[in-house]
Amino acid sequence: MKKKAEKLTQAEQLRTQLAKVSTVILSTFQGITVEQDTKLRRAVEAAGGNYEVVKNTIAERAAAGTPTEGLFKDLKGTNSIAYTTADPVALAKILTKVAKDVPAFKFRAGWVEGRVISIQEINQLAQLPSKEELISKLMFLLNAPAQRIATALAALPRNMAVVTSEAVKANKFGSGGAGESEPAPTPAS
């Protein structure tokens, strides 16, 4: 059992983290195997987040005075939190996948960018494209007009060569030079 000083230290460390996060997802962990818990922790860490099992009193004490305070009011049962300062979509995707694979893992609520969100909103968040996907799509959209312009400019010399070649074949720029006309045929008498 932890001593009071250890609990206060843990609460202060968690308060420091909660003061700078952009996303927190509150869930239950009861019924998850050690192997599943280990995979969950590694996946959350790979997305730039943290995952902790917390005592309710420590979580409430840590959240007091932080923007996430509303999320931790009147906690009951066993709780865990996943939080990140990075991409909220990536965290939601990972936790949603775990919730599908492990029926014992259930969402309770979430907090994203200053407001508490529901379980349905967490699932909607997980459906959004990730930050990397959005940046990739934006870069493609920004790059596409430049590629079209480059293609059109590269086609100009080729098109000019084709037109000149066809004109020579048609004898429009023959030996007499441009602008000279051939003598008109004389009528036969």
Helices and strands as residue ranges (DSSP letters): H 4-18, E 23-28, H 34-46, E 49-54, H 56-63, G 69-72, E 79-84, H 88-101, E 106-112, E 115-117, H 119-127, H 131-169
